Amino acid sequence: MSFFNKLTDFFFKIFRILVVLLVVLVLGFIIKWKIDTLYFQNTSNTDANFTIRDEINKTYLDIKNLFYNEEETENLLPVVEEPIDKIIVQITIPQDSTVDDIGKELIDKNLMKDLNAFKTLVHNMGLENKFVSGTYEVNKDSKIKDTILMLTNTQAREYEVEISKGAAGDAVGKKLEKLGIIQSADAFSKQCKDLGCFYKFKPGTYKIETPTRVVKIIETMTGETYN
């Protein structure tokens, strides 16, 4: 075998060794990354996102720790970004608070801005007298409608109601009472007569979300507005 062939064979063996070492190092790095990820997730209160870049920085610092004192590098560890906790606001509703009082409290705590819009929404939901006194923790990003439901200890529900052609107020009332949307079909029928819309219901399928005032249901199903 010529000298050139021996030299080529030598470099080829070196190359194979280097490839094997590289593969081993890559696999070792991936395993270390997975272990560190599990560690950060288990020691964090939220879902920590520990990326490969974070692992590279951590590995660099681990190696650096071998040559420097631990005190010099402990503050250089990678910072794992965690989701910002939701901002919780505590509000208190005293006994016998009015809707205005509650609205002003929500404005003072920066949970809303428009008192009149709040009063209108409470009125349309029929919850003026349903607020429960006490202390509540409200997510600052909550929709005002969800806050009202919390403060009145009320659950929102959505119904699908099909109204047939020619259905009058009494038939509509009975269907709504059977579904649990209203309490009294007779009271509903009387209100339709008082509003002059007993025979004005339009056929179709309607989505009704409760809590809501009965008149808002009538407006939805007749396509008219009543004060």
CORZI-V590288 format. One record per helix or strand of 3 or more residues. SS is the DSSP state (H for helix, E for strand). FROM is the first residue (numbers start at 1). LEN is the number of residues. If there is no record, write none. Layout:
ss & from & len
SS & FROM & LEN
SS & FROM & LEN
//
This chain:
ss & from & len
H & 3 & 40
H & 52 & 14
H & 70 & 7
E & 88 & 6
H & 99 & 10
H & 115 & 11
E & 134 & 6
H & 144 & 8
E & 157 & 7
H & 169 & 11
H & 185 & 11
E & 204 & 7
H & 214 & 9
//
